[in-house]
Amino acid sequence: MTQNRTNFGSRFGIIMAAAGSAVGLGNIWRFPVETGNNGGAAFLLVYILSVAVLGIPLMVAEFFVGRYAHSNTATAYRKLSKSAFWGNLGFISVIGANLILSYYIVVAGWVLKYMIYSANGTLSAIFNASDASNYTALFNGFASDVWSPIICMVFFILMSHCSIILGVQKGIEKFSKIFMPMLFVILIVLVVFSLFTPGAKDGLYFLFHPDFSKLNSQSILSAVGQSFYSLSLCMGCLCTYASYFSKKVNIVNTAVSISLIDSIVAIMAGIIIFPAVFSSNIDPQTGPSLVFIALPSAFHQAFGNWPIISYIVSTLFYVLLVLATLTSAISLHEVPTAYISEAWNVKRTHAATIVTIICSLLGILCSLSMGILSDVTLFDKNIFELFDYTTTTLMLPLCGILITVFIGWKVNKYLIVSELTNNTYKNTAVVNIIVWILKYVAPLLLIVTFLNGLGLFEF
Ligand code: PHE
């Protein structure tokens, strides 16, 4: 059913949609947490290296598959290989995207609720300069509740659903073209505010002054994992979006632009978060509770004498997070939707509804695992943690290994060269370097990351 496929309408739309997929919780929440845990600037350097050496080639590989096949991810790999093993690679990504979306919407629901908490003054009202326990109580109370997080989560996936059913140009592209520029403006405003906090100097020092003694094998592997997650690699999102690229799009340039935007946003998020954290005696290694417990308190402490500024900064920050999560969720939603609609031959609206229902049901389980289902565990992990672990630690590197081996060793190199140069055969040296990395460097590094994630290998 490929006859009705539309393409993205403009280069700007492509960059905004793909950057929208990449920029998400990974940049604004996970990146500062990982940077804090792994010693600041030294981690940042390894991260940038990982984006450049591994991330960009893998993004190019995914773009190649999608644009070449002009079909959903599962069908795309089948078009490139008749073998049952390699041909089903795309199908694994479809499952992966579905699973990530199922727990991503839970956190997205929390973000939505915190935007409301901030806008209606709740976060300002419970501020106590000497003690952050009010914020801990607020978060734990909300996340472990049965209905409120589920309602927020369903509301959030319905927003993504609406954009998907409007179609590629009128939904995904249009939403991204509005939301992403808004996101950049908010980021810039927040960066400026953050430079005026008392902790600005210490925060920036922590982020930009490398202390290599803090760097170990573990932090290097975390940087690789973080870069993959942040760039939305291996889960079919970029491959699916690339299937809506016209044959004129320059794939390599597009991948470089998106990786640059993604990294700049992550660094800007660091510039916003660390000065606030350093203005408020909070440990920068504070862990995943950073966004919902430490930060609201930090924002209010940092601008202690100016409550109105704390209010504006905190509200803008959660609006920023909502925009970032929404555009990422849309890209995750599109992967199974495109697959179901094309492979099962059903209407796009019906396909999107099936995905919304499946993810909402799985999301409910993840949400309840913070409260009444917290005792349901497997290998010491609750349902939410299991989804996160299975996708980020297992499926992401595993798909990465398979994709690099497939493109590097199995696909005809002339096909890759002709697709990546748009049949002009210019700049083939760049393509050769990319294929070389995909063939040798990327699979090796990914195998090490994967085994380390499983706890089977340390160096
Ligand atoms: N890149 C997104 C983020 O930074 C997360 C994501 C991962 C989205 C994989 C799609 C696929 O939040």
Residues whose N, C-alpha, C, O or C-beta is under 5 A from the ligand:
A	BS01	LIG	S21 A22 V23 G24 L25 G26 N27 Y229 S230 L231 S232 L233 M235 C237 S328 L332
